[in-house]
Amino acid sequence: MPISQSPYLPRIIGGFGVMAVGLGINALFNPRGAIALFQFPHPGARANTIEETPEGHLVESVMMLEGARTVAMGTALVATSYFGSRKALTVMVWTSTLVAVTDGFISRRQIGGGEWSHWMFVPVGAVIGGLLSGFAD
């Protein structure tokens, strides 16, 4: 059996999808924690507290949008890994990998670092995407 047809690949991808859903839920319901997780400074941060500012509300709202995107992407990965075709799953893995690359560049542009918090998923996505694409068959 070619490795691209392995029954374990969809399960691994489903696990990453569940992790993405968890990160997205965190960003939706705890945007300040998600901002800190991605090493972004909160605009209202002062000494040991966070003041309520319009900028802070905007950043928290954008983080909640990112959370919704991540929940949708994770749910799509889980659903495609269990109910979809291999070709659709391959496209989802490559697309998710490109999202991680883009998020890393945005992090570097915005805060001058933190890109590896996103890019650490790129080699995994490239390997799994390559295996699903049949590069190792």
N, CA, C and O atoms as CSV, one atom per row, in Angstrom:
chain,resi,resn,atom,element,x,y,z
A,1,MET,N,N,0.851,-1.179,0.000
A,1,MET,CA,C,0.000,0.000,0.000
A,1,MET,C,C,0.898,1.244,0.000
A,1,MET,O,O,1.804,1.354,0.827
A,2,PRO,N,N,0.651,2.172,-0.916
A,2,PRO,CA,C,1.430,3.412,-0.934
A,2,PRO,C,C,1.172,4.227,0.337
A,2,PRO,O,O,0.069,4.220,0.883
A,3,ILE,N,N,2.198,4.916,0.785
A,3,ILE,CA,C,2.065,5.688,2.025
A,3,ILE,C,C,1.009,6.784,1.903
A,3,ILE,O,O,0.414,7.182,2.904
A,4,SER,N,N,0.772,7.272,0.696
A,4,SER,CA,C,-0.255,8.300,0.513
A,4,SER,C,C,-1.649,7.765,0.830
A,4,SER,O,O,-2.575,8.546,1.047
A,5,GLN,N,N,-1.805,6.445,0.859
A,5,GLN,CA,C,-3.095,5.823,1.166
A,5,GLN,C,C,-3.153,5.284,2.597
A,5,GLN,O,O,-4.096,4.581,2.959
A,6,SER,N,N,-2.155,5.611,3.401
A,6,SER,CA,C,-2.116,5.135,4.782
A,6,SER,C,C,-3.341,5.611,5.562
A,6,SER,O,O,-3.730,6.774,5.450
A,7,PRO,N,N,-3.947,4.733,6.343
A,7,PRO,CA,C,-5.101,5.147,7.147
A,7,PRO,C,C,-4.704,6.047,8.318
A,7,PRO,O,O,-5.565,6.662,8.947
A,8,TYR,N,N,-3.411,6.126,8.609
A,8,TYR,CA,C,-2.962,6.930,9.746
A,8,TYR,C,C,-2.857,8.417,9.417
A,8,TYR,O,O,-3.022,9.254,10.304
A,9,LEU,N,N,-2.589,8.756,8.171
A,9,LEU,CA,C,-2.440,10.170,7.805
A,9,LEU,C,C,-3.690,10.992,8.106
A,9,LEU,O,O,-3.571,12.061,8.704
A,10,PRO,N,N,-4.879,10.542,7.720
A,10,PRO,CA,C,-6.067,11.332,8.064
A,10,PRO,C,C,-6.266,11.486,9.571
A,10,PRO,O,O,-6.740,12.524,10.033
A,11,ARG,N,N,-5.908,10.461,10.333
A,11,ARG,CA,C,-6.048,10.553,11.790
A,11,ARG,C,C,-5.084,11.583,12.366
A,11,ARG,O,O,-5.448,12.342,13.264
A,12,ILE,N,N,-3.872,11.609,11.860
A,12,ILE,CA,C,-2.895,12.607,12.310
A,12,ILE,C,C,-3.400,14.003,11.977
A,12,ILE,O,O,-3.332,14.909,12.807
A,13,ILE,N,N,-3.901,14.171,10.772
A,13,ILE,CA,C,-4.423,15.477,10.352
A,13,ILE,C,C,-5.634,15.858,11.197
A,13,ILE,O,O,-5.792,17.021,11.568
A,14,GLY,N,N,-6.482,14.893,11.500
A,14,GLY,CA,C,-7.616,15.161,12.378
A,14,GLY,C,C,-7.165,15.651,13.741
A,14,GLY,O,O,-7.801,16.526,14.329
A,15,GLY,N,N,-6.068,15.096,14.251
A,15,GLY,CA,C,-5.514,15.561,15.529
A,15,GLY,C,C,-5.059,17.004,15.458
A,15,GLY,O,O,-5.306,17.784,16.378
A,16,PHE,N,N,-4.394,17.364,14.366
A,16,PHE,CA,C,-3.991,18.766,14.194
A,16,PHE,C,C,-5.214,19.670,14.051
A,16,PHE,O,O,-5.207,20.812,14.513
A,17,GLY,N,N,-6.256,19.159,13.414
A,17,GLY,CA,C,-7.490,19.932,13.293
A,17,GLY,C,C,-8.124,20.193,14.648
A,17,GLY,O,O,-8.596,21.299,14.913
A,18,VAL,N,N,-8.138,19.179,15.509
A,18,VAL,CA,C,-8.680,19.355,16.862
A,18,VAL,C,C,-7.856,20.386,17.627
A,18,VAL,O,O,-8.412,21.211,18.352
A,19,MET,N,N,-6.521,20.342,17.468
A,19,MET,CA,C,-5.666,21.332,18.124
A,19,MET,C,C,-5.992,22.737,17.621
A,19,MET,O,O,-6.044,23.682,18.408
A,20,ALA,N,N,-6.209,22.874,16.325
A,20,ALA,CA,C,-6.560,24.183,15.763
A,20,ALA,C,C,-7.895,24.673,16.318
A,20,ALA,O,O,-8.042,25.855,16.630
A,21,VAL,N,N,-8.853,23.781,16.441
A,21,VAL,CA,C,-10.146,24.171,17.015
A,21,VAL,C,C,-9.950,24.664,18.447
A,21,VAL,O,O,-10.550,25.663,18.845
A,22,GLY,N,N,-9.124,23.981,19.211
A,22,GLY,CA,C,-8.846,24.407,20.584
A,22,GLY,C,C,-8.208,25.783,20.651
A,22,GLY,O,O,-8.598,26.613,21.472
A,23,LEU,N,N,-7.225,26.029,19.788
A,23,LEU,CA,C,-6.596,27.359,19.750
A,23,LEU,C,C,-7.596,28.425,19.336
A,23,LEU,O,O,-7.579,29.535,19.866
A,24,GLY,N,N,-8.464,28.093,18.394
A,24,GLY,CA,C,-9.474,29.048,17.947
A,24,GLY,C,C,-10.485,29.369,19.031
A,24,GLY,O,O,-10.870,30.526,19.202
A,25,ILE,N,N,-10.914,28.357,19.763
A,25,ILE,CA,C,-11.854,28.588,20.863
A,25,ILE,C,C,-11.209,29.461,21.928
A,25,ILE,O,O,-11.860,30.344,22.486
A,26,ASN,N,N,-9.935,29.221,22.211
A,26,ASN,CA,C,-9.219,30.069,23.163
A,26,ASN,C,C,-9.216,31.519,22.697
A,26,ASN,O,O,-9.458,32.428,23.491
A,27,ALA,N,N,-8.944,31.741,21.415
A,27,ALA,CA,C,-8.911,33.113,20.890
A,27,ALA,C,C,-10.294,33.757,20.914
A,27,ALA,O,O,-10.410,34.965,21.122
A,28,LEU,N,N,-11.335,32.969,20.706
A,28,LEU,CA,C,-12.696,33.508,20.736
A,28,LEU,C,C,-13.113,33.934,22.138
A,28,LEU,O,O,-13.699,35.001,22.320
A,29,PHE,N,N,-12.814,33.107,23.118
A,29,PHE,CA,C,-13.314,33.352,24.470
A,29,PHE,C,C,-12.282,33.957,25.414
A,29,PHE,O,O,-12.637,34.420,26.499
A,30,ASN,N,N,-11.019,33.960,25.021
A,30,ASN,CA,C,-9.962,34.543,25.841
A,30,ASN,C,C,-8.981,35.283,24.929
A,30,ASN,O,O,-7.818,34.893,24.827
A,31,PRO,N,N,-9.443,36.351,24.265
A,31,PRO,CA,C,-8.575,37.016,23.290
A,31,PRO,C,C,-7.294,37.578,23.902
A,31,PRO,O,O,-6.256,37.597,23.241
A,32,ARG,N,N,-7.348,38.035,25.147
A,32,ARG,CA,C,-6.121,38.550,25.779
A,32,ARG,C,C,-5.089,37.445,25.958
A,32,ARG,O,O,-3.897,37.661,25.742
A,33,GLY,N,N,-5.541,36.277,26.347
A,33,GLY,CA,C,-4.630,35.147,26.481
A,33,GLY,C,C,-4.046,34.724,25.140
A,33,GLY,O,O,-2.872,34.364,25.053
A,34,ALA,N,N,-4.869,34.767,24.097
A,34,ALA,CA,C,-4.390,34.401,22.764
A,34,ALA,C,C,-3.383,35.422,22.248
A,34,ALA,O,O,-2.408,35.063,21.586
A,35,ILE,N,N,-3.621,36.693,22.552
A,35,ILE,CA,C,-2.667,37.738,22.159
A,35,ILE,C,C,-1.321,37.460,22.810
A,35,ILE,O,O,-0.280,37.552,22.160
A,36,ALA,N,N,-1.343,37.118,24.096
A,36,ALA,CA,C,-0.097,36.810,24.812
A,36,ALA,C,C,0.545,35.538,24.272
A,36,ALA,O,O,1.769,35.454,24.175
A,37,LEU,N,N,-0.274,34.545,23.919
A,37,LEU,CA,C,0.248,33.287,23.389
A,37,LEU,C,C,1.055,33.514,22.118
A,37,LEU,O,O,2.081,32.869,21.902
A,38,PHE,N,N,0.585,34.434,21.278
A,38,PHE,CA,C,1.286,34.734,20.033
A,38,PHE,C,C,2.319,35.841,20.192
A,38,PHE,O,O,2.867,36.328,19.204
A,39,GLN,N,N,2.586,36.238,21.435
A,39,GLN,CA,C,3.641,37.206,21.775
A,39,GLN,C,C,3.382,38.599,21.230
A,39,GLN,O,O,4.318,39.379,21.054
A,40,PHE,N,N,2.122,38.922,20.960
A,40,PHE,CA,C,1.786,40.269,20.529
A,40,PHE,C,C,1.567,41.133,21.761
A,40,PHE,O,O,0.949,40.678,22.724
A,41,PRO,N,N,2.054,42.361,21.755
A,41,PRO,CA,C,1.792,43.244,22.896
A,41,PRO,C,C,0.351,43.748,22.851
A,41,PRO,O,O,-0.169,44.073,21.783
A,42,HIS,N,N,-0.278,43.808,24.002
A,42,HIS,CA,C,-1.637,44.351,24.079
A,42,HIS,C,C,-1.529,45.868,24.136
A,42,HIS,O,O,-0.757,46.392,24.938
A,43,PRO,N,N,-2.286,46.596,23.302
A,43,PRO,CA,C,-2.184,48.060,23.276
A,43,PRO,C,C,-2.516,48.728,24.608
A,43,PRO,O,O,-2.069,49.847,24.860
A,44,GLY,N,N,-3.290,48.063,25.463
A,44,GLY,CA,C,-3.653,48.656,26.745
A,44,GLY,C,C,-2.756,48.227,27.887
A,44,GLY,O,O,-3.042,48.535,29.044
A,45,ALA,N,N,-1.666,47.515,27.583
A,45,ALA,CA,C,-0.791,47.011,28.645
A,45,ALA,C,C,-0.036,48.144,29.317
A,45,ALA,O,O,0.659,48.920,28.661
A,46,ARG,N,N,-0.181,48.231,30.628
A,46,ARG,CA,C,0.513,49.220,31.450
A,46,ARG,C,C,1.029,48.515,32.693
A,46,ARG,O,O,0.239,47.961,33.456
A,47,ALA,N,N,2.308,48.524,32.906
A,47,ALA,CA,C,2.936,47.896,34.076
A,47,ALA,C,C,2.379,46.480,34.259
A,47,ALA,O,O,2.654,45.605,33.438
A,48,ASN,N,N,1.617,46.244,35.299
A,48,ASN,CA,C,1.094,44.904,35.576
A,48,ASN,C,C,-0.407,44.792,35.336
A,48,ASN,O,O,-1.057,43.910,35.898
A,49,THR,N,N,-0.959,45.664,34.518
A,49,THR,CA,C,-2.392,45.662,34.270
A,49,THR,C,C,-2.674,45.962,32.800
A,49,THR,O,O,-1.786,46.382,32.058
A,50,ILE,N,N,-3.893,45.745,32.404
A,50,ILE,CA,C,-4.319,46.093,31.049
A,50,ILE,C,C,-5.472,47.069,31.172
A,50,ILE,O,O,-6.524,46.741,31.720
A,51,GLU,N,N,-5.265,48.264,30.660
A,51,GLU,CA,C,-6.305,49.285,30.681
A,51,GLU,C,C,-7.249,49.074,29.500
A,51,GLU,O,O,-6.854,48.578,28.445
A,52,GLU,N,N,-8.497,49.459,29.707
A,52,GLU,CA,C,-9.483,49.397,28.631
A,52,GLU,C,C,-9.253,50.582,27.694
A,52,GLU,O,O,-9.420,51.735,28.092
A,53,THR,N,N,-8.869,50.294,26.454
A,53,THR,CA,C,-8.647,51.339,25.457
A,53,THR,C,C,-9.359,50.945,24.167
A,53,THR,O,O,-9.606,49.761,23.937
A,54,PRO,N,N,-9.694,51.923,23.321
A,54,PRO,CA,C,-10.300,51.574,22.025
A,54,PRO,C,C,-9.387,50.679,21.184
A,54,PRO,O,O,-9.849,49.775,20.488
A,55,GLU,N,N,-8.088,50.950,21.263
A,55,GLU,CA,C,-7.145,50.127,20.502
A,55,GLU,C,C,-7.143,48.690,21.005
A,55,GLU,O,O,-7.087,47.739,20.225
A,56,GLY,N,N,-7.207,48.552,22.339
A,56,GLY,CA,C,-7.235,47.224,22.940
A,56,GLY,C,C,-8.470,46.442,22.528
A,56,GLY,O,O,-8.391,45.248,22.237
A,57,HIS,N,N,-9.620,47.126,22.505
A,57,HIS,CA,C,-10.850,46.464,22.061
A,57,HIS,C,C,-10.738,46.030,20.603
A,57,HIS,O,O,-11.203,44.951,20.237
A,58,LEU,N,N,-10.123,46.867,19.775
A,58,LEU,CA,C,-9.947,46.518,18.366
A,58,LEU,C,C,-9.068,45.282,18.224
A,58,LEU,O,O,-9.409,44.357,17.487
A,59,VAL,N,N,-7.941,45.265,18.923
A,59,VAL,CA,C,-7.025,44.128,18.836
A,59,VAL,C,C,-7.702,42.855,19.347
A,59,VAL,O,O,-7.543,41.786,18.758
A,60,GLU,N,N,-8.448,42.969,20.434
A,60,GLU,CA,C,-9.154,41.797,20.954
A,60,GLU,C,C,-10.209,41.307,19.959
A,60,GLU,O,O,-10.398,40.101,19.799
A,61,SER,N,N,-10.891,42.232,19.297
A,61,SER,CA,C,-11.885,41.844,18.292
A,61,SER,C,C,-11.229,41.153,17.103
A,61,SER,O,O,-11.753,40.163,16.593
A,62,VAL,N,N,-10.084,41.669,16.661
A,62,VAL,CA,C,-9.360,41.033,15.553
A,62,VAL,C,C,-8.883,39.642,15.975
A,62,VAL,O,O,-8.907,38.709,15.172
A,63,MET,N,N,-8.451,39.502,17.223
A,63,MET,CA,C,-8.031,38.185,17.708
A,63,MET,C,C,-9.215,37.222,17.734
A,63,MET,O,O,-9.055,36.035,17.454
A,64,MET,N,N,-10.396,37.724,18.066
A,64,MET,CA,C,-11.587,36.877,18.039
A,64,MET,C,C,-11.920,36.459,16.601
A,64,MET,O,O,-12.356,35.332,16.367
A,65,LEU,N,N,-11.716,37.366,15.643
A,65,LEU,CA,C,-11.899,37.007,14.230
A,65,LEU,C,C,-10.921,35.909,13.822
A,65,LEU,O,O,-11.286,34.965,13.122
A,66,GLU,N,N,-9.676,36.045,14.268
A,66,GLU,CA,C,-8.667,35.027,13.984
A,66,GLU,C,C,-9.083,33.701,14.611
A,66,GLU,O,O,-8.876,32.638,14.026
A,67,GLY,N,N,-9.669,33.771,15.802
A,67,GLY,CA,C,-10.150,32.559,16.453
A,67,GLY,C,C,-11.242,31.878,15.653
A,67,GLY,O,O,-11.254,30.655,15.518
A,68,ALA,N,N,-12.166,32.678,15.119
A,68,ALA,CA,C,-13.234,32.116,14.290
A,68,ALA,C,C,-12.653,31.464,13.038
A,68,ALA,O,O,-13.099,30.394,12.627
A,69,ARG,N,N,-11.657,32.112,12.434
A,69,ARG,CA,C,-10.997,31.537,11.252
A,69,ARG,C,C,-10.322,30.217,11.607
A,69,ARG,O,O,-10.396,29.255,10.843
A,70,THR,N,N,-9.669,30.171,12.756
A,70,THR,CA,C,-8.950,28.972,13.151
A,70,THR,C,C,-9.912,27.835,13.493
A,70,THR,O,O,-9.641,26.675,13.179
A,71,VAL,N,N,-11.028,28.163,14.133
A,71,VAL,CA,C,-12.044,27.140,14.402
A,71,VAL,C,C,-12.578,26.584,13.082
A,71,VAL,O,O,-12.731,25.371,12.934
A,72,ALA,N,N,-12.860,27.465,12.128
A,72,ALA,CA,C,-13.372,27.018,10.830
A,72,ALA,C,C,-12.348,26.146,10.105
A,72,ALA,O,O,-12.698,25.109,9.541
A,73,MET,N,N,-11.090,26.567,10.123
A,73,MET,CA,C,-10.048,25.801,9.449
A,73,MET,C,C,-9.857,24.440,10.130
A,73,MET,O,O,-9.736,23.419,9.453
A,74,GLY,N,N,-9.829,24.428,11.461
A,74,GLY,CA,C,-9.676,23.171,12.187
A,74,GLY,C,C,-10.846,22.231,11.971
A,74,GLY,O,O,-10.663,21.027,11.796
A,75,THR,N,N,-12.051,22.786,11.985
A,75,THR,CA,C,-13.240,21.970,11.741
A,75,THR,C,C,-13.212,21.390,10.329
A,75,THR,O,O,-13.576,20.233,10.119
A,76,ALA,N,N,-12.780,22.194,9.371
A,76,ALA,CA,C,-12.675,21.707,7.991
A,76,ALA,C,C,-11.639,20.586,7.888
A,76,ALA,O,O,-11.857,19.610,7.170
A,77,LEU,N,N,-10.517,20.717,8.597
A,77,LEU,CA,C,-9.511,19.650,8.591
A,77,LEU,C,C,-10.071,18.365,9.191
A,77,LEU,O,O,-9.895,17.282,8.633
A,78,VAL,N,N,-10.750,18.493,10.338
A,78,VAL,CA,C,-11.315,17.306,10.982
A,78,VAL,C,C,-12.364,16.660,10.081
A,78,VAL,O,O,-12.333,15.451,9.855
A,79,ALA,N,N,-13.288,17.466,9.568
A,79,ALA,CA,C,-14.361,16.925,8.730
A,79,ALA,C,C,-13.813,16.282,7.461
A,79,ALA,O,O,-14.258,15.206,7.061
A,80,THR,N,N,-12.850,16.942,6.832
A,80,THR,CA,C,-12.289,16.396,5.597
A,80,THR,C,C,-11.482,15.136,5.878
A,80,THR,O,O,-11.476,14.213,5.064
A,81,SER,N,N,-10.803,15.086,7.015
A,81,SER,CA,C,-10.002,13.899,7.316
A,81,SER,C,C,-10.869,12.677,7.602
A,81,SER,O,O,-10.435,11.548,7.373
A,82,TYR,N,N,-12.072,12.884,8.092
A,82,TYR,CA,C,-12.927,11.745,8.415
A,82,TYR,C,C,-14.016,11.462,7.385
A,82,TYR,O,O,-14.464,10.323,7.257
A,83,PHE,N,N,-14.449,12.498,6.645
A,83,PHE,CA,C,-15.577,12.304,5.728
A,83,PHE,C,C,-15.263,12.650,4.276
A,83,PHE,O,O,-16.067,12.366,3.388
A,84,GLY,N,N,-14.111,13.256,4.023
A,84,GLY,CA,C,-13.816,13.753,2.689
A,84,GLY,C,C,-12.898,12.853,1.895
A,84,GLY,O,O,-12.508,11.773,2.339
A,85,SER,N,N,-12.567,13.322,0.722
A,85,SER,CA,C,-11.675,12.577,-0.161
A,85,SER,C,C,-10.220,12.892,0.173
A,85,SER,O,O,-9.922,13.897,0.819
A,86,ARG,N,N,-9.335,12.034,-0.269
A,86,ARG,CA,C,-7.899,12.252,-0.065
A,86,ARG,C,C,-7.431,13.515,-0.782
A,86,ARG,O,O,-6.599,14.256,-0.259
A,87,LYS,N,N,-7.959,13.758,-1.970
A,87,LYS,CA,C,-7.548,14.945,-2.723
A,87,LYS,C,C,-7.968,16.215,-1.995
A,87,LYS,O,O,-7.187,17.162,-1.898
A,88,ALA,N,N,-9.194,16.242,-1.481
A,88,ALA,CA,C,-9.652,17.414,-0.728
A,88,ALA,C,C,-8.820,17.594,0.536
A,88,ALA,O,O,-8.496,18.721,0.909
A,89,LEU,N,N,-8.473,16.498,1.194
A,89,LEU,CA,C,-7.652,16.569,2.401
A,89,LEU,C,C,-6.262,17.103,2.079
A,89,LEU,O,O,-5.706,17.894,2.841
A,90,THR,N,N,-5.705,16.677,0.963
A,90,THR,CA,C,-4.393,17.174,0.540
A,90,THR,C,C,-4.434,18.678,0.319
A,90,THR,O,O,-3.530,19.392,0.753
A,91,VAL,N,N,-5.466,19.163,-0.345
A,91,VAL,CA,C,-5.614,20.611,-0.563
A,91,VAL,C,C,-5.745,21.339,0.769
A,91,VAL,O,O,-5.156,22.404,0.953
A,92,MET,N,N,-6.510,20.776,1.699
A,92,MET,CA,C,-6.685,21.407,3.011
A,92,MET,C,C,-5.356,21.492,3.769
A,92,MET,O,O,-5.067,22.505,4.406
A,93,VAL,N,N,-4.555,20.437,3.702
A,93,VAL,CA,C,-3.266,20.444,4.408
A,93,VAL,C,C,-2.339,21.498,3.811
A,93,VAL,O,O,-1.719,22.263,4.549
A,94,TRP,N,N,-2.237,21.545,2.480
A,94,TRP,CA,C,-1.370,22.547,1.853
A,94,TRP,C,C,-1.870,23.961,2.136
A,94,TRP,O,O,-1.070,24.868,2.368
A,95,THR,N,N,-3.185,24.153,2.117
A,95,THR,CA,C,-3.750,25.474,2.404
A,95,THR,C,C,-3.461,25.882,3.845
A,95,THR,O,O,-3.084,27.026,4.099
A,96,SER,N,N,-3.633,24.967,4.781
A,96,SER,CA,C,-3.348,25.263,6.188
A,96,SER,C,C,-1.871,25.578,6.395
A,96,SER,O,O,-1.524,26.427,7.217
A,97,THR,N,N,-1.011,24.904,5.661
A,97,THR,CA,C,0.426,25.182,5.747
A,97,THR,C,C,0.728,26.584,5.237
A,97,THR,O,O,1.539,27.294,5.830
A,98,LEU,N,N,0.090,26.988,4.152
A,98,LEU,CA,C,0.278,28.354,3.641
A,98,LEU,C,C,-0.253,29.402,4.616
A,98,LEU,O,O,0.314,30.489,4.724
A,99,VAL,N,N,-1.328,29.085,5.322
A,99,VAL,CA,C,-1.842,30.001,6.349
A,99,VAL,C,C,-0.796,30.187,7.449
A,99,VAL,O,O,-0.581,31.306,7.913
A,100,ALA,N,N,-0.147,29.100,7.867
A,100,ALA,CA,C,0.891,29.199,8.898
A,100,ALA,C,C,2.073,30.037,8.413
A,100,ALA,O,O,2.623,30.833,9.175
A,101,VAL,N,N,2.465,29.865,7.154
A,101,VAL,CA,C,3.552,30.677,6.587
A,101,VAL,C,C,3.170,32.153,6.615
A,101,VAL,O,O,3.960,32.994,7.046
A,102,THR,N,N,1.970,32.466,6.160
A,102,THR,CA,C,1.503,33.855,6.119
A,102,THR,C,C,1.415,34.446,7.517
A,102,THR,O,O,1.849,35.577,7.738
A,103,ASP,N,N,0.859,33.698,8.462
A,103,ASP,CA,C,0.760,34.189,9.838
A,103,ASP,C,C,2.140,34.502,10.413
A,103,ASP,O,O,2.302,35.476,11.146
A,104,GLY,N,N,3.127,33.681,10.082
A,104,GLY,CA,C,4.485,33.938,10.554
A,104,GLY,C,C,5.049,35.239,10.007
A,104,GLY,O,O,5.668,36.007,10.743
A,105,PHE,N,N,4.839,35.491,8.716
A,105,PHE,CA,C,5.309,36.752,8.138
A,105,PHE,C,C,4.591,37.949,8.743
A,105,PHE,O,O,5.207,38.992,8.962
A,106,ILE,N,N,3.302,37.814,9.015
A,106,ILE,CA,C,2.561,38.905,9.648
A,106,ILE,C,C,3.104,39.164,11.047
A,106,ILE,O,O,3.255,40.317,11.450
A,107,SER,N,N,3.396,38.109,11.784
A,107,SER,CA,C,3.957,38.265,13.125
A,107,SER,C,C,5.305,38.971,13.073
A,107,SER,O,O,5.570,39.878,13.862
A,108,ARG,N,N,6.151,38.552,12.143
A,108,ARG,CA,C,7.462,39.192,12.033
A,108,ARG,C,C,7.316,40.662,11.657
A,108,ARG,O,O,8.034,41.508,12.189
A,109,ARG,N,N,6.407,40.972,10.760
A,109,ARG,CA,C,6.191,42.360,10.332
A,109,ARG,C,C,5.655,43.213,11.476
A,109,ARG,O,O,6.072,44.358,11.652
A,110,GLN,N,N,4.732,42.653,12.252
A,110,GLN,CA,C,4.060,43.433,13.281
A,110,GLN,C,C,4.901,43.606,14.541
A,110,GLN,O,O,4.987,44.711,15.077
A,111,ILE,N,N,5.524,42.524,15.022
A,111,ILE,CA,C,6.245,42.617,16.294
A,111,ILE,C,C,7.738,42.334,16.163
A,111,ILE,O,O,8.462,42.328,17.158
A,112,GLY,N,N,8.192,42.102,14.941
A,112,GLY,CA,C,9.620,41.885,14.736
A,112,GLY,C,C,10.104,40.514,15.167
A,112,GLY,O,O,11.304,40.328,15.373
A,113,GLY,N,N,9.225,39.570,15.306
A,113,GLY,CA,C,9.602,38.217,15.720
A,113,GLY,C,C,8.367,37.367,15.931
A,113,GLY,O,O,7.274,37.711,15.483
A,114,GLY,N,N,8.555,36.255,16.618
A,114,GLY,CA,C,7.450,35.363,16.910
A,114,GLY,C,C,6.984,34.530,15.735
A,114,GLY,O,O,5.993,33.805,15.831
A,115,GLU,N,N,7.705,34.633,14.614
A,115,GLU,CA,C,7.267,33.896,13.426
A,115,GLU,C,C,7.340,32.387,13.619
A,115,GLU,O,O,6.556,31.645,13.028
A,116,TRP,N,N,8.282,31.929,14.450
A,116,TRP,CA,C,8.427,30.486,14.624
A,116,TRP,C,C,7.297,29.884,15.441
A,116,TRP,O,O,7.134,28.663,15.454
A,117,SER,N,N,6.512,30.709,16.124
A,117,SER,CA,C,5.299,30.198,16.770
A,117,SER,C,C,4.321,29.686,15.716
A,117,SER,O,O,3.484,28.831,16.006
A,118,HIS,N,N,4.423,30.203,14.511
A,118,HIS,CA,C,3.576,29.777,13.398
A,118,HIS,C,C,4.331,28.816,12.483
A,118,HIS,O,O,3.782,27.808,12.039
A,119,TRP,N,N,5.588,29.135,12.208
A,119,TRP,CA,C,6.356,28.355,11.248
A,119,TRP,C,C,6.731,26.970,11.751
A,119,TRP,O,O,7.142,26.124,10.957
A,120,MET,N,N,6.598,26.714,13.060
A,120,MET,CA,C,6.936,25.376,13.553
A,120,MET,C,C,6.004,24.319,12.967
A,120,MET,O,O,6.340,23.135,12.952
A,121,PHE,N,N,4.825,24.745,12.480
A,121,PHE,CA,C,3.885,23.811,11.874
A,121,PHE,C,C,4.163,23.583,10.389
A,121,PHE,O,O,3.638,22.638,9.801
A,122,VAL,N,N,4.975,24.432,9.785
A,122,VAL,CA,C,5.212,24.345,8.340
A,122,VAL,C,C,5.921,23.046,7.944
A,122,VAL,O,O,5.468,22.392,7.005
A,123,PRO,N,N,7.008,22.636,8.610
A,123,PRO,CA,C,7.632,21.368,8.203
A,123,PRO,C,C,6.688,20.173,8.345
A,123,PRO,O,O,6.689,19.267,7.510
A,124,VAL,N,N,5.888,20.181,9.402
A,124,VAL,CA,C,4.929,19.091,9.593
A,124,VAL,C,C,3.908,19.088,8.459
A,124,VAL,O,O,3.601,18.040,7.890
A,125,GLY,N,N,3.385,20.272,8.135
A,125,GLY,CA,C,2.422,20.379,7.038
A,125,GLY,C,C,3.028,19.982,5.709
A,125,GLY,O,O,2.377,19.332,4.891
A,126,ALA,N,N,4.284,20.373,5.490
A,126,ALA,CA,C,4.946,20.032,4.228
A,126,ALA,C,C,5.172,18.523,4.113
A,126,ALA,O,O,4.976,17.943,3.045
A,127,VAL,N,N,5.581,17.894,5.208
A,127,VAL,CA,C,5.804,16.445,5.173
A,127,VAL,C,C,4.481,15.710,4.961
A,127,VAL,O,O,4.380,14.841,4.095
A,128,ILE,N,N,3.468,16.063,5.755
A,128,ILE,CA,C,2.180,15.372,5.616
A,128,ILE,C,C,1.548,15.676,4.258
A,128,ILE,O,O,1.001,14.781,3.614
A,129,GLY,N,N,1.621,16.934,3.825
A,129,GLY,CA,C,1.101,17.282,2.503
A,129,GLY,C,C,1.833,16.545,1.399
A,129,GLY,O,O,1.220,16.089,0.435
A,130,GLY,N,N,3.154,16.428,1.540
A,130,GLY,CA,C,3.940,15.691,0.555
A,130,GLY,C,C,3.595,14.214,0.524
A,130,GLY,O,O,3.499,13.609,-0.544
A,131,LEU,N,N,3.408,13.633,1.712
A,131,LEU,CA,C,3.024,12.221,1.769
A,131,LEU,C,C,1.655,12.004,1.133
A,131,LEU,O,O,1.462,11.065,0.360
A,132,LEU,N,N,0.704,12.885,1.467
A,132,LEU,CA,C,-0.632,12.762,0.872
A,132,LEU,C,C,-0.604,12.976,-0.639
A,132,LEU,O,O,-1.381,12.372,-1.378
A,133,SER,N,N,0.298,13.842,-1.085
A,133,SER,CA,C,0.407,14.133,-2.521
A,133,SER,C,C,1.052,12.994,-3.296
A,133,SER,O,O,1.036,12.987,-4.526
A,134,GLY,N,N,1.616,12.035,-2.580
A,134,GLY,CA,C,2.218,10.882,-3.236
A,134,GLY,C,C,3.685,11.048,-3.559
A,134,GLY,O,O,4.226,10.279,-4.353
A,135,PHE,N,N,4.352,12.039,-2.963
A,135,PHE,CA,C,5.767,12.257,-3.262
A,135,PHE,C,C,6.645,11.099,-2.796
A,135,PHE,O,O,7.733,10.896,-3.336
A,136,ALA,N,N,6.188,10.335,-1.799
A,136,ALA,CA,C,6.999,9.237,-1.265
A,136,ALA,C,C,6.523,7.867,-1.743
A,136,ALA,O,O,7.033,6.842,-1.292
A,137,ASP,N,N,5.562,7.844,-2.643
A,137,ASP,CA,C,5.045,6.548,-3.134
A,137,ASP,C,C,6.029,5.889,-4.074
A,137,ASP,O,O,5.764,4.799,-4.581
